[in-house]
Amino acid sequence: MSGRAAKLGRRVRDAVDRLERAILTLLVTAMVMLAALQILLRNLWQTGFPWAEPLLGMGLLWLTMLGALAAAGRGRHIAIDLAAALLPSGWSGWIRRATSLFAAVACGILAWAAGRYVGFQRDMAMGELLGWPHWKYFLVIPVAFWLMSFRIGLQALLPSAWLPPPEPGEMPGEGRTSP
């Protein structure tokens, strides 16, 4: 892979990372502000928005799925690296590719299952929240899993020089602890 393609890959990765962080920041800020407003309304005026708690629940679902997508994109997802600990260190690249392919397939299967779940929710017409049917809020689940499958698959198939996980020093607040 040429140096130009590697540089383009890093620029795309960095732009996607910044976009994900901005979306997550906005979502957390909006959720905290809505929860604080709801607490004030309830404690001071014994009132509140009836839609606030369900919306905060959906916000938590979105925050979870988008946070998992961001972690997977940076290679910061939960991983048990038993094979790398037991096998020779020269195999680490192949082991990482194999486990990434397995994770990509698993995320693809989860995306398919989540898509079926959303379809069942749509068929059952479980209600609305702020004028949208609940199933539309649940679309984040299959979409996030498909994107995770794609991103983890890219990490497995493309040379590690093109899509390396960022170093801990590149992102403030995300340093790794030493063993």
C-alpha positions in Angstrom: 0.0 0.0 0.0 1.4 3.4 -1.0 2.2 6.1 1.5 -0.5 8.3 -0.2 -3.2 5.7 0.4 -2.1 5.2 4.0 -2.2 9.0 4.6 -5.7 9.1 3.0 -6.8 6.2 5.2 -5.6 8.0 8.4 -7.3 11.2 7.4 -10.6 9.5 6.8 -10.2 7.6 10.1 -9.5 10.9 11.9 -12.5 12.7 10.3 -14.8 9.8 11.2 -13.4 9.8 14.7 -14.0 13.6 15.1 -17.6 13.2 13.8 -18.3 10.3 16.2 -17.0 12.3 19.1 -19.1 15.3 18.2 -22.2 13.3 17.9 -21.6 11.5 21.2 -20.8 14.8 22.9 -24.0 16.4 21.7 -26.1 13.3 22.7 -24.6 13.2 26.2 -25.0 16.9 26.7 -28.7 16.8 25.5 -29.4 13.9 27.8 -27.9 15.5 30.8 -29.7 18.8 30.1 -33.1 17.0 29.7 -32.6 15.0 32.8 -31.7 18.0 34.8 -34.6 20.0 33.5 -36.9 17.1 34.3 -35.6 16.9 37.9 -36.1 20.7 38.3 -39.6 20.6 37.0 -40.5 17.7 39.2 -39.0 19.0 42.4 -39.9 22.7 42.1 -43.2 22.6 40.3 -44.4 19.0 40.6 -44.7 18.7 36.9 -42.6 17.4 34.0 -42.6 16.2 30.5 -44.3 12.8 30.2 -42.1 11.9 27.2 -38.8 12.7 28.9 -38.0 9.3 30.6 -38.8 7.3 27.4 -36.7 9.7 25.3 -33.8 9.4 27.8 -34.1 5.6 27.6 -33.9 5.8 23.8 -31.0 8.3 24.1 -29.2 5.7 26.3 -29.7 3.1 23.6 -28.3 5.4 21.0 -25.4 6.4 23.2 -24.6 2.8 23.8 -24.7 1.7 20.2 -22.8 4.8 18.9 -20.2 4.4 21.7 -19.7 0.8 20.8 -19.3 1.8 17.1 -16.7 4.4 18.0 -14.8 2.0 20.2 -14.8 -0.7 17.5 -13.6 1.8 14.9 -10.6 2.6 17.1 -9.9 -0.9 18.1 -10.9 -0.1 21.7 -13.7 -2.6 22.0 -13.7 -5.3 24.6 -11.4 -8.1 23.5 -10.1 -11.2 25.2 -6.7 -11.9 23.6 -6.1 -15.4 24.8 -4.8 -16.7 21.5 -2.1 -14.0 21.3 -1.0 -14.8 24.9 -0.6 -18.6 24.2 0.8 -18.6 20.6 4.2 -17.3 19.4 4.5 -13.5 19.0 5.2 -13.9 15.3 1.7 -15.0 14.8 0.2 -11.8 16.3 -0.7 -10.2 12.9 -2.5 -13.3 11.7 -4.2 -13.8 15.0 -5.5 -10.2 15.0 -6.8 -10.6 11.4 -8.5 -13.9 12.2 -10.1 -12.6 15.4 -11.2 -9.4 13.6 -12.8 -11.4 10.8 -14.6 -13.5 13.4 -15.8 -10.3 15.2 -16.9 -8.8 11.8 -19.0 -12.0 11.1 -20.5 -12.0 14.6 -21.4 -8.3 14.2 -23.0 -9.1 10.8 -25.1 -11.8 12.4 -26.1 -9.5 15.2 -27.1 -6.8 12.7 -29.3 -9.3 10.8 -30.9 -10.4 14.1 -31.4 -6.8 15.2 -33.0 -6.0 11.8 -35.5 -8.8 12.4 -36.2 -7.5 15.9 -36.9 -4.0 14.4 -39.2 -5.6 11.9 -41.1 -7.4 14.6 -41.4 -4.1 16.5 -42.7 -2.4 13.4 -45.3 -5.2 12.8 -46.5 -5.0 16.4 -46.9 -1.2 16.4 -45.8 -0.8 20.0 -46.5 2.9 20.2 -45.0 6.3 19.5 -42.6 8.7 21.1 -42.7 12.3 19.9 -44.6 11.4 16.8 -42.3 8.6 15.7 -43.0 4.9 16.1 -40.7 3.2 18.6 -39.3 0.9 15.9 -37.7 3.9 14.1 -35.6 4.6 17.3 -34.5 1.0 17.4 -33.1 1.2 13.9 -29.8 2.3 15.5 -29.2 -1.3 16.6 -28.9 -3.0 13.2 -27.3 0.1 11.6 -24.6 0.2 14.3 -23.9 -3.5 14.1 -23.6 -3.4 10.3 -21.2 -0.5 10.6 -19.2 -2.3 13.2 -19.0 -5.3 11.0 -17.8 -3.2 8.1 -15.2 -1.4 10.2 -13.8 -4.4 12.0 -13.8 -6.2 8.6 -11.7 -3.4 7.1 -9.3 -3.7 10.0 -8.9 -7.4 9.3 -8.6 -7.2 5.5 -6.6 -4.0 4.9 -2.9 -3.7 5.7 -2.4 -2.6 9.3 -0.3 0.4 8.0 -3.5 1.8 6.4 -5.9 1.6 9.3 -3.9 1.3 12.5 -5.6 1.9 15.8 -4.6 5.3 17.1 -1.9 5.5 19.7 -3.0 6.4 23.2 -1.2 9.8 23.0 -3.3 10.8 20.0 -6.5 11.1 22.0 -6.6 13.1 25.2 -8.2 11.2 28.1 -7.8 7.8 26.5 -4.4 6.6 27.8 -3.9 3.0 28.4 -2.8 1.8 31.8 0.3 -0.3 32.0 0.1 -3.9 33.2 
